[in-house]
Amino acid sequence: IWDRDILLPAWLNGLHSIMSINAHFDHNRAQPAATDTGTSTLGEGLVTVGDVIASGPDTLTRGVIFSMGCHAGLSVSDVQISGGPVDPLVGPAADALERDWAQTFAEQGAVLAANTGYGYGDTEAVALSELLMTYFADNLDGSMSVGEALQYAKHRYASGALVYGAFDDKVLMQAVFYGLPMYAIGANPTTAPPVDPLPLGFDGVTGLTVASFDVELAIGSDLVETTTPRGSFFSVDGVTQVTPLRPIQPKVEIDATQPGDLIAHGAIITALQSFDQEPFDPVVSKATVDLAANEPEPGVIGSFPSALQAVNRYQTKVGLRDQLVLVPGQFRNTTETEGVQRLFTNLEGFVFYSPLAETDFKAPTITQVEGTGGAGGITFDVEVADTGSGIGRVYVLFKDPAAFEWVGLDLAPNGLGNWSGTAVGASGLKDYFVQAVDLAGNVAVSSNKAELFVTGNVPPPPPLVIVTGTETPGGWYVGSATVELDLPTGVTAVYDIDASGTFTAYTGPFTVSGDGPVDVVVQTSAGAFETITLFIDDAPPVVVSPLDGATFVKDEVVDYLFECIDASSGVVTCSGPSGPIDTSVAGTFSFSVTAIDEAANQTPVGDATITFTVLPDPPTVTGVSGNPGTVDEGTPVAFTASVADATTPEYQWQVLFNGGEVLTSTQPTLAFTALDDGGYEVRVRVRDAASGLISDAVSESFTADNVAPTIGLAGDATVDVGAPYTLTLGTVIDPGADNVGLIGVDWGDGTQDEYNGIGDVTHIYTTLGSRTITVDLIDDDGVWLAAATLDVEATEPPAITDLTVTPDLLSVADGFVDLEATFTGSVLTATIDWGDGTVEPATVAGTITGSHTYVTPEVHQVTLTLENSVGEIAVESYFVVVYDPLGASVKGNGEIELLSGTYFADPSITGDKPKPDDDPEAKFGINAKYKKDGDLNGDNKSKLKFKVLDLDIKSISYDWLVITGGLARYEGTLEFKDLDDQEFGFRITAIDGDVDDDDTYLVDEYGIQIWDLAGTIVFDTTHDGSLTRPLIKGKIKIKPPKDNPL
């Protein structure tokens, strides 16, 4: 119990995230139980919203506040409370009277769960609003939001009620949440272990799916009594059924949820044990709202509860759940304040389930119940109806008032619309109640409002039904029974066997057979009605054994084990071997059991024989071969297992890579490829198909090393500078299963590119030179440098920019010349053809050089050929004149034919004004000779006479004379008369046809070419491509040098 001085410093200190503040509230005040002022005005000792406001603006920030107190959640209008508009500019303390608790907490940043009306509880047990807020607090474990915590607390509250009343409605309706419902507490909840579902089966009467329950409770340890000034009550683990104005009773809650689409509809109790405590002063629950009122204890009227069981369905965070509620207590008053408290120490029964699609949830209606004692026992007759799926079972539980054990009896349709049955041999007064189950599983209970029905005794009528037959001491008829009716004269009867629904006219004794209880319903024309149950046994016991069909390994320790079951009269003999079974020898073995029931039915030998098998020794893997120890990834491996003790071996291989399974096989030899680098484990077990036994596993381990990937490259060996070079990125080969995701290309000129796949890629080289293209690969294992290389040369077509041979005029005695050339482009080879049959490589070093010595006089055409690596060539020629000054000479005169175009200034002039039949001609004279001193000039004369042109040589000088066999060539300069002393260059070629022994030249020929000093040809007898022209007349005489044998 707290007062203002205790609460405020403990509460409004900003240290709490979850707060439960409980008292009697109005909209803005709280009244501590310790300081009841008895007045509704603001007085000393009350806690108000002003206290919260004064504590600061964020004292309760992010807090969760809840209360079971009256009106703590009452939200009121500021305008109605103040009587006028509220000034928003006035400080919070000034308008505290207008604020309610929910408003004040919201301004602080807190949320609130509380009652808008009266909060109810009980002073002796946790109930009503107290119980709801307890469930709410349980849900604040971080597993759900605050709004969900209140929602599911309400569901949980309703699911635990055996009896649901108006107070429960009010408790649930007035609990209200203020704030953001998705707000959550940041905790780490401990997940409750899953609840095993109740074991499922089938009800043999209704055919419905059921789950069985069996609750054993001991008085004192399980059923705990609590004594208070108001009386006493019992609880189970502190759990009670609290219903206002009714005695508090113990309660058990059982999760009855099943997986799948099964929904619980109801529950039936099939067996009970009870103990009565008398006299007993119970605590009668009262819905308490104000401790100060000192309300009197309500009186005990009637008995409670009328049913011991209920099934409720409710919503949770994880889905819908079914809950079985059992109340193992029942009070029946004998005075206004005392009575009999009955405690049930054993409750057994079934929960009935139907599929989700079943829509019938209405329980049957029991309208009349009657129990009548007679000579044959107590006959129960129940009138029951169901408007939905129909009645499936009617069950009575009864007991003698002094007994502890309740006896159950299934009733059967009597053909007259009711359900009836006789408890054979029962007599005296009995307490009983009736349960009815429809075919959807809904259950109705009729217990005379918990007072229970009491059977009545009447004078025993004359026996109507006379039963004869062989009867066992336990009341079972052997094989069959004969039924005879003792009918008064003139009275007829009909009977129905085993509730078939068809009545047969009685004509005399009839036989009833079957195995188990058989109901016989008899109705006479005089109105007599009787139902008897005959217990008939015509079937032997059933022998069952877990050993039947079982298999054991050799030397396994196992004992003989069997059981004889008889659902009728019961087993009187069940004998067979005992002790340990000999499992030292493999094979199939059997043993027999003698089973006899009370009706002397004996199980046939064939049905009483148990057969089992002792398996031979399991196979053994004696060795595994083929372990390579270490291999490169992508390498095929093969393992073979050696096996012993297996007639028909079946192999079970398993390959683990880095701990995970990658392959299984059932082949005798395991063959696979280690597709990736890492550790491999190979496991093998062998199963013998003949025995079904499996060997222990044997393991082998090996390691696959990583292998660098490779790539195929293709491309030309050369490429011109500036031209696109195409490189083909070919197939990537990675022996492992790695994925090559990136290809890096270093072009060898400082440029790098990256590509995501193979194919053609291009690059342009801007400078000459040899390059090595390097390709790197990036796969799952990393970067692989220089996975492939390719050489390429960037070239340029060669070009000769200058070519000179020094000297280019020399005597054969000197003979030595130097060649020098400049070039552009790339040059792989340079070759000089010196024009005298000598061809040799030149030296290439920035420039091209070469040297040569001539030994023969000749006009030599020196040819320089450059070639690059792709076969492109450049060719330039240079003429070198090598002469022999030792007495060589040429002389002669004559005439030659002139062709049109010889004279460039006038191509139409052809000769010396020829006669019509004459050929155009020109007269010439030549005389060139080296003197003894080697001088070529002097009195040497050459002449050229063209009458039409009137050209006459004024002077002539010679530069060189070269005679080779019958060929003479010489050059010089000349001047023509009447041409203003203008100099011209000339070259004369003459052939002496008599000198040439090899018949290269057959006739004398002459040719001349004249050019001006600018190099322009002005006269050329060779313009048509002929070096010389045959003489029309005349003679040329060539004299070789003196050392020339010619």
JOLINSUL-V329535 format. One record per pair of residues at least 12 apart in sequence whose ideal C-beta (glycine too) atoms are under 6 Angstrom apart, sorted by the first residue. I is the first residue (numbers start at 1). J is the second residue. Records with the same first field share a line. If there is no record, write none. Layout:
I=J ; J
This chain:
1=33 ; 34
2=32
3=32 ; 34 ; 35
4=45 ; 47
8=51
12=55 ; 59
14=59
17=63
18=64 ; 140
19=63 ; 65
20=66
21=67
22=67 ; 68 ; 69
23=69
24=69 ; 70
25=69 ; 71 ; 72
26=71
27=74 ; 76 ; 100
28=48 ; 49 ; 100
29=46 ; 48
30=47
36=292
49=96 ; 99 ; 104
50=96
52=104
53=92 ; 93 ; 96
60=108 ; 110
61=109
63=110
64=111 ; 146
65=105 ; 110 ; 112
66=113 ; 133
67=114
68=119 ; 129 ; 130 ; 133
69=119
70=118 ; 119 ; 289
72=101 ; 114 ; 115
73=114 ; 115 ; 116 ; 176
74=116
75=100 ; 102
76=100
78=98
81=98
82=98
86=98
102=178
111=146 ; 179 ; 183
112=178
113=150 ; 177
115=174 ; 175
116=174 ; 176
117=174
118=289
120=287
121=288
122=242 ; 285 ; 288
123=288
124=228 ; 283
125=240 ; 242 ; 248
127=242
128=171
129=171
132=153 ; 157 ; 171 ; 175
135=153 ; 156 ; 157
136=149 ; 150 ; 153
139=152 ; 153
140=185
141=187 ; 189
142=185 ; 187 ; 189
143=189
144=317
145=182 ; 184
146=183
147=177 ; 181
150=177
152=316 ; 317
154=172
155=314 ; 315
159=312 ; 314 ; 323
160=253
162=241 ; 305 ; 310 ; 325 ; 327
163=243
167=244 ; 287
195=255
197=258
198=211
199=212
205=393
206=392 ; 393 ; 437
208=352 ; 441
209=353
210=350 ; 352
211=351
212=350
214=348
215=252 ; 347
216=346
217=328 ; 345
219=343
222=236
223=250 ; 343
230=283 ; 297
231=281 ; 282 ; 283
233=248 ; 283
234=250 ; 329
235=250
236=250 ; 252
239=251
241=327
242=285
244=285 ; 287
245=298
246=304
247=282 ; 284 ; 304 ; 331
248=283 ; 285
249=327 ; 329
250=328 ; 329
251=327
252=326
253=323 ; 325
254=324
256=322 ; 324 ; 351
257=321 ; 322
261=355 ; 356
262=353
263=356
264=311 ; 322 ; 351 ; 353
265=352 ; 354 ; 440 ; 441 ; 442
266=311 ; 352 ; 441 ; 442 ; 443
267=309 ; 311 ; 324 ; 349 ; 351
268=349 ; 350 ; 435 ; 437 ; 443
269=309 ; 347 ; 349
270=348 ; 349 ; 408
271=348
272=344 ; 397 ; 406
273=345 ; 346 ; 404 ; 405
274=342 ; 344
275=343
276=340 ; 342
277=341
278=340
279=338
280=341
281=338
282=331
284=298 ; 300
286=298
299=336
300=333
303=332 ; 450 ; 451
304=331 ; 450
305=327
306=447 ; 449 ; 450
307=445
308=327
309=326
310=325
311=324
324=351
326=347
328=344
329=343
330=342
352=441
354=440 ; 441
358=440
360=388 ; 389 ; 440
362=388
363=442 ; 444
364=384 ; 386 ; 391 ; 436 ; 438 ; 444
365=385
366=384 ; 436 ; 444 ; 446
367=383
368=383
369=382 ; 434 ; 446 ; 453
371=453 ; 455
372=456
373=427 ; 455 ; 457
374=460
375=460
376=422 ; 532
377=422 ; 423 ; 424 ; 425 ; 426
378=423 ; 426 ; 455
379=422
380=396 ; 421
381=418 ; 420
382=394 ; 419 ; 434
383=418
384=436
386=438
389=438 ; 439 ; 440
390=439
391=438
392=437 ; 438 ; 439
393=437
394=411 ; 419 ; 436
395=410 ; 435
396=409 ; 432 ; 434
398=430 ; 432
399=431
401=431
409=421 ; 423
412=499 ; 519
413=499
414=521
415=496
420=531
422=531 ; 532 ; 533
424=533
429=454 ; 455
430=455
431=452
432=453
433=447 ; 452
434=446
463=486
464=528 ; 530
465=522 ; 530 ; 532
466=484 ; 486
467=481 ; 483
468=482
469=481 ; 482
472=569 ; 598 ; 599
474=569 ; 598
475=535
476=535 ; 537 ; 568 ; 569 ; 599
477=536
478=599
479=538
480=511 ; 513
481=512 ; 534
482=509 ; 511
483=510 ; 512
484=509
485=506
491=524 ; 525 ; 526
492=525
493=506 ; 522 ; 524
494=523
495=522
496=521
497=512 ; 520
498=518 ; 519
499=519
512=534
514=536
515=538 ; 539 ; 568
516=568
517=533 ; 535
518=534 ; 536
519=533
520=532
537=568 ; 569 ; 599
540=601 ; 602 ; 603
541=564 ; 566 ; 571 ; 595 ; 597 ; 603
542=565
543=564 ; 593 ; 595 ; 603 ; 608
544=563
545=561 ; 562 ; 610
547=561 ; 610 ; 612
548=610
550=612
551=613 ; 615
552=583 ; 614
553=615
554=583
555=583 ; 584
556=583
558=581
559=580
560=577 ; 578
562=576 ; 593
564=595
566=597
569=597 ; 598 ; 599
570=598
571=597
572=596 ; 598
573=594 ; 596
574=595
575=594
576=593
577=591
583=614
586=614 ; 616
587=614
588=613
590=609 ; 611
591=610
592=605 ; 608 ; 609
593=608
595=608
615=691 ; 693
616=691
617=645
618=693 ; 695
619=643 ; 645 ; 646 ; 686 ; 688 ; 695
620=644 ; 645 ; 695
621=641 ; 643 ; 684 ; 686 ; 695 ; 698
622=642 ; 644
623=642
624=639 ; 641 ; 698 ; 700
625=640
626=638 ; 639 ; 640
627=700 ; 702
628=702
629=702
630=703
631=674 ; 704
632=705 ; 707
633=674 ; 676 ; 677 ; 704 ; 706 ; 707 ; 735 ; 736
634=735 ; 736
635=674
636=673
638=669 ; 671
639=670 ; 682
640=669
641=684
643=686
646=686 ; 688
647=688 ; 690
648=689 ; 690
649=686
650=687 ; 689
651=666 ; 668 ; 686
652=685
653=665 ; 670 ; 684
654=683
655=682
656=681
657=680
658=678
674=704
675=736 ; 737
676=736 ; 737
677=704 ; 705 ; 706 ; 736
679=703
680=702
681=699 ; 701
682=700
683=697 ; 699
684=698
685=697
706=781
707=735
708=784
709=732 ; 734 ; 740 ; 777 ; 779 ; 784
710=733 ; 787
711=732 ; 775 ; 787 ; 788
712=730 ; 731
713=788 ; 790
714=728
715=727 ; 790
718=793 ; 795 ; 869 ; 870
719=794
720=795
721=765 ; 768 ; 794 ; 796
724=762 ; 764
725=763
726=760 ; 762
727=761
728=760
729=743 ; 758
738=779 ; 780 ; 781
739=780
740=777 ; 779
741=778
742=754 ; 778
743=755
744=776
745=775
746=774
747=763 ; 773
748=771 ; 772 ; 773
749=765 ; 771
765=794
768=794 ; 796 ; 826
769=794
770=793
771=792
772=789 ; 791
773=790
774=786 ; 789
775=787 ; 788
793=869
795=826 ; 868 ; 869 ; 870
796=825 ; 826
797=825 ; 872
798=823 ; 825 ; 827 ; 866 ; 868 ; 874
799=824 ; 825 ; 874
800=821 ; 823 ; 874 ; 876
801=822
802=822
803=821 ; 864 ; 876 ; 878
804=820
805=817 ; 819 ; 862 ; 878 ; 880
806=818
808=880
809=881 ; 960
810=882
811=883 ; 885
812=857 ; 882 ; 884
815=853 ; 854
816=853
817=852 ; 880
818=851
819=850
820=849
821=848 ; 864
822=847
823=866
826=868
827=844 ; 866
828=867 ; 868 ; 869
829=867
830=842 ; 844 ; 848 ; 866
831=865
832=850 ; 864
833=863
834=852 ; 862
835=860 ; 861 ; 862
836=860
854=882
857=882 ; 883 ; 884 ; 962
858=882 ; 964
859=879 ; 881 ; 962 ; 969
860=880
861=877 ; 879
862=878 ; 880
863=877
864=876
881=960 ; 962
883=960 ; 961 ; 962
884=1041
885=930 ; 934
886=1041 ; 1042
887=1041 ; 1042
888=930 ; 963 ; 1041
889=929 ; 1039
890=928 ; 968 ; 990 ; 1038
891=927 ; 1037
892=926 ; 1035 ; 1036 ; 1037
893=925 ; 1034
894=1031 ; 1033 ; 1034
895=921 ; 923 ; 1032 ; 1033
896=922 ; 1006 ; 1029
897=919 ; 920 ; 921
898=910 ; 911 ; 920 ; 922
901=1023
902=1021
903=1019
904=1017 ; 1018
909=948
912=947 ; 948
913=948
921=1032
922=946
923=945
924=944 ; 1006
925=943
926=942
927=940 ; 941
928=940 ; 958 ; 961 ; 970
936=958 ; 961
937=957 ; 958
942=956
951=976
952=977
953=974
954=975 ; 976 ; 977
955=975
956=974
957=972 ; 973
958=970 ; 972
959=971 ; 972
963=1038 ; 1040
965=996
966=991 ; 992 ; 995 ; 996 ; 1001 ; 1038
967=991
968=990 ; 1038
969=989
970=988
971=987
973=985
974=986
983=1013
984=1010 ; 1012
985=1011
986=1010
987=1009
988=1008
989=1007 ; 1027 ; 1028
990=1006 ; 1036
991=1005 ; 1028
992=1036 ; 1038
995=1038
1003=1030
1004=1031 ; 1036
1005=1028 ; 1030
1006=1028 ; 1031
1007=1021 ; 1022 ; 1027 ; 1028 ; 1029
1008=1021
1009=1022
